Amino acid sequence: MNKLNHVAFIMDGNGRWGKKRRRGRNYGHLQGVKTVEKVVQSSLKLKIPIITFYVFSTENWKRPKNEINFLFNLIFSYFKKEIKNVVKNGIKINIMGSISSFSRPLKNILKETIKKTNKNKKLIINLALNYGSKNEIKNAFIRLKKSHSKITEFKISKNLYTKQLPDPDILIRTGGKKRLSNFMLWQLAYSELYFLDKLWPDFNANDLKKIIKNYRSIKRNFGKI
């Protein structure tokens, strides 16, 4: 039976979900947060050590400004309100990506959350914010070149945002699209990929359990026979 250490999520379909209900894209993002909470609770129950959410990509800056502002306000409000519960539940928050271009209040709440949850070990949650995998890999090469280090797969891995974490065993993408969208390209090399037609707000605990059950039953060769 395959051991499960890390599940990554591309949470696609919030905007389409909201528009289908004639409530707008932002309503879909609001419901998407509720799905994140359900997935986190399920992960705690299933004792999944690490989960990663693709929250905001470097390409998402092309979206309408009001949608971007709504997303950032949603993140700020959530951690402002829920930080005590996050700490109480033993959750550690990591950020993957560059937050330097975010507003000062958002940067401060994210830094505060990272600091307050730093010693928690029950569940690690990585939030990919202003994240792009190609940029992540490029920066790893730049750091290695500056330090005059020999370029090896091991050293590249140790210069990524996930340097202290195992690569994802599973990637789950909702929304019906079958692509990686510049997400963890290096780390997903041997991950099992699951693409669902469901939009993210409709994803639930049973979907996660079915995927994990399937994952545990398959044979993973990693290039071997």
C-alpha positions as CSV (number, residue, x, y, z in Angstrom):
1,M,0.0,0.0,0.0
2,N,1.4,3.4,-1.0
3,K,2.3,5.8,1.7
4,L,0.7,9.2,1.4
5,N,2.8,12.2,2.5
6,H,1.7,15.1,0.4
7,V,-1.4,16.1,-1.7
8,A,-1.5,19.1,-4.0
9,F,-4.6,20.9,-5.3
10,I,-5.2,23.1,-8.3
11,M,-8.5,24.6,-7.2
12,D,-10.0,25.4,-10.6
13,G,-13.6,26.4,-11.3
14,N,-14.6,28.9,-8.6
15,G,-15.5,31.7,-11.1
16,R,-17.4,29.4,-13.4
17,W,-19.3,28.0,-10.4
18,G,-20.4,31.4,-9.3
19,K,-21.4,32.5,-12.9
20,K,-23.4,29.3,-13.4
21,R,-25.5,30.4,-10.4
22,R,-25.7,34.0,-11.7
23,R,-24.0,35.3,-8.6
24,G,-20.7,36.3,-10.2
25,R,-17.1,35.0,-10.0
26,N,-16.4,36.5,-6.5
27,Y,-19.3,34.5,-5.1
28,G,-17.6,31.4,-6.5
29,H,-14.3,32.3,-4.7
30,L,-16.2,32.8,-1.5
31,Q,-17.7,29.3,-1.7
32,G,-14.2,28.0,-2.7
33,V,-12.9,29.0,0.7
34,K,-15.5,26.8,2.3
35,T,-14.3,23.9,0.2
36,V,-10.7,24.6,1.4
37,E,-11.9,24.4,5.0
38,K,-13.6,21.0,4.3
39,V,-10.5,19.7,2.6
40,V,-8.4,20.8,5.6
41,Q,-10.7,19.1,8.1
42,S,-10.7,15.9,6.0
43,S,-6.9,16.0,5.8
44,L,-6.7,16.2,9.6
45,K,-9.0,13.3,9.9
46,L,-7.2,11.2,7.3
47,K,-3.9,12.2,8.8
48,I,-2.4,13.6,5.6
49,P,0.8,15.3,6.7
50,I,1.1,17.9,4.0
51,I,-1.3,19.6,1.6
52,T,-0.6,22.4,-1.0
53,F,-3.2,24.7,-2.5
54,Y,-2.5,26.7,-5.7
55,V,-4.2,30.0,-4.6
56,F,-2.8,32.7,-6.9
57,S,-0.4,32.3,-9.8
58,T,1.9,34.8,-11.3
59,E,-0.4,34.8,-14.3
60,N,-3.5,35.6,-12.2
61,W,-2.4,39.3,-12.2
62,K,-4.1,39.5,-15.7
63,R,-7.5,39.0,-14.1
64,P,-9.8,42.0,-13.4
65,K,-8.5,44.2,-10.6
66,N,-11.8,44.0,-8.6
67,E,-11.5,40.1,-8.6
68,I,-7.8,40.3,-7.5
69,N,-8.7,42.7,-4.7
70,F,-11.6,40.5,-3.6
71,L,-9.3,37.4,-3.5
72,F,-6.7,39.2,-1.4
73,N,-9.3,40.6,0.9
74,L,-10.7,37.1,1.3
75,I,-7.2,35.8,2.3
76,F,-6.7,38.7,4.7
77,S,-10.1,38.4,6.4
78,Y,-9.8,34.6,6.7
79,F,-6.5,34.7,8.6
80,K,-7.5,37.7,10.6
81,K,-10.5,35.8,11.8
82,E,-9.3,32.2,12.0
83,I,-5.7,32.5,13.1
84,K,-6.5,31.2,16.6
85,N,-8.3,28.2,15.2
86,V,-5.4,27.5,12.8
87,V,-3.0,27.5,15.7
88,K,-5.3,25.4,17.9
89,N,-5.7,22.7,15.3
90,G,-1.9,22.3,15.1
91,I,-1.7,23.6,11.5
92,K,1.5,25.1,10.1
93,I,1.2,27.6,7.3
94,N,3.9,28.0,4.6
95,I,3.9,30.4,1.7
96,M,5.2,29.4,-1.7
97,G,5.9,32.4,-3.9
98,S,6.8,36.1,-3.6
99,I,4.5,38.2,-1.4
100,S,6.7,41.4,-1.8
101,S,4.1,43.0,-4.2
102,F,1.2,42.5,-1.9
103,S,-0.3,45.2,0.3
104,R,1.3,45.9,3.6
105,P,-1.7,44.6,5.7
106,L,-1.8,41.3,3.6
107,K,2.0,40.8,3.9
108,N,1.8,41.5,7.7
109,I,-1.1,39.0,8.3
110,L,0.7,36.3,6.3
111,K,4.0,36.9,8.1
112,E,2.2,36.8,11.5
113,T,0.4,33.6,10.5
114,I,3.7,31.9,9.5
115,K,5.3,33.0,12.7
116,K,2.5,31.9,15.0
117,T,2.1,28.5,13.3
118,N,5.8,27.8,12.8
119,K,6.1,25.1,15.5
120,N,2.9,23.2,14.6
121,K,3.3,19.7,13.3
122,K,-0.2,18.1,12.9
123,L,-0.7,19.4,9.3
124,I,1.5,21.5,7.0
125,I,-0.4,23.7,4.5
126,N,1.5,25.3,1.7
127,L,-0.3,28.2,0.1
128,A,1.1,29.0,-3.4
129,L,0.6,32.8,-3.6
130,N,2.0,34.8,-6.6
131,Y,3.6,31.5,-7.5
132,G,5.0,30.3,-10.9
133,S,7.0,27.1,-11.2
134,K,9.2,28.3,-14.0
135,N,10.2,31.3,-12.0
136,E,10.8,29.1,-9.0
137,I,13.2,26.8,-11.0
138,K,14.9,29.8,-12.6
139,N,15.6,31.4,-9.2
140,A,17.0,28.1,-8.0
141,F,19.6,28.1,-10.9
142,I,20.4,31.7,-10.2
143,R,21.1,30.9,-6.5
144,L,23.3,28.0,-7.4
145,K,25.2,30.0,-10.0
146,K,25.9,32.8,-7.4
147,S,27.2,30.3,-4.9
148,H,29.3,28.6,-7.6
149,S,27.7,25.3,-6.6
150,K,27.7,22.3,-8.9
151,I,24.3,21.9,-10.5
152,T,22.7,18.6,-9.5
153,E,19.1,17.5,-9.2
154,F,19.5,17.3,-5.4
155,K,20.8,20.9,-5.2
156,I,18.1,22.2,-7.4
157,S,15.5,20.6,-5.2
158,K,17.1,22.1,-2.1
159,N,16.7,25.6,-3.6
160,L,13.0,25.4,-4.3
161,Y,10.2,26.6,-2.0
162,T,9.6,22.9,-1.0
163,K,13.2,22.2,-0.1
164,Q,12.3,20.7,3.3
165,L,9.3,18.8,2.1
166,P,8.6,15.6,0.1
167,D,7.3,16.0,-3.4
168,P,3.5,15.6,-3.8
169,D,2.3,12.0,-4.1
170,I,-1.0,13.2,-5.6
171,L,-2.1,16.2,-7.6
172,I,-5.8,16.9,-7.8
173,R,-7.1,19.4,-10.3
174,T,-10.8,20.2,-10.4
175,G,-12.6,22.2,-13.2
176,G,-12.3,19.8,-16.1
177,K,-8.9,21.1,-17.4
178,K,-6.1,18.7,-17.9
179,R,-2.9,20.8,-17.5
180,L,-0.5,21.8,-14.8
181,S,-0.7,25.6,-15.4
182,N,2.9,26.3,-14.3
183,F,2.4,24.6,-10.9
184,M,5.1,22.6,-9.2
185,L,6.6,21.4,-12.5
186,W,9.7,20.0,-10.9
187,Q,8.0,18.5,-7.8
188,L,5.2,16.8,-9.8
189,A,7.6,14.7,-12.0
190,Y,6.4,11.4,-10.4
191,S,3.1,12.4,-8.8
192,E,-0.1,10.6,-9.6
193,L,-2.4,13.1,-11.4
194,Y,-6.1,13.2,-11.0
195,F,-8.3,15.5,-13.1
196,L,-11.9,16.0,-12.1
197,D,-14.7,17.6,-14.1
198,K,-16.2,18.9,-10.8
199,L,-15.7,22.6,-10.1
200,W,-13.8,23.3,-6.9
201,P,-16.8,24.4,-4.8
202,D,-18.4,21.0,-5.5
203,F,-15.3,19.0,-4.5
204,N,-15.9,17.1,-1.2
205,A,-14.5,14.7,1.4
206,N,-15.8,11.7,-0.5
207,D,-14.0,12.7,-3.7
208,L,-10.8,13.0,-1.7
209,K,-11.3,9.6,0.0
210,K,-12.0,7.9,-3.4
211,I,-8.8,9.4,-4.9
212,I,-6.7,8.3,-1.9
213,K,-8.2,4.8,-2.1
214,N,-7.3,4.6,-5.7
215,Y,-3.8,5.9,-5.0
216,R,-3.1,3.3,-2.3
217,S,-4.1,0.5,-4.7
218,I,-1.9,1.4,-7.7
219,K,1.6,0.1,-8.4
220,R,4.1,3.0,-8.6
221,N,7.2,1.9,-10.6
222,F,9.3,5.1,-10.7
223,G,10.9,3.8,-13.9
224,K,11.3,0.2,-12.7
225,I,9.5,-2.8,-14.1
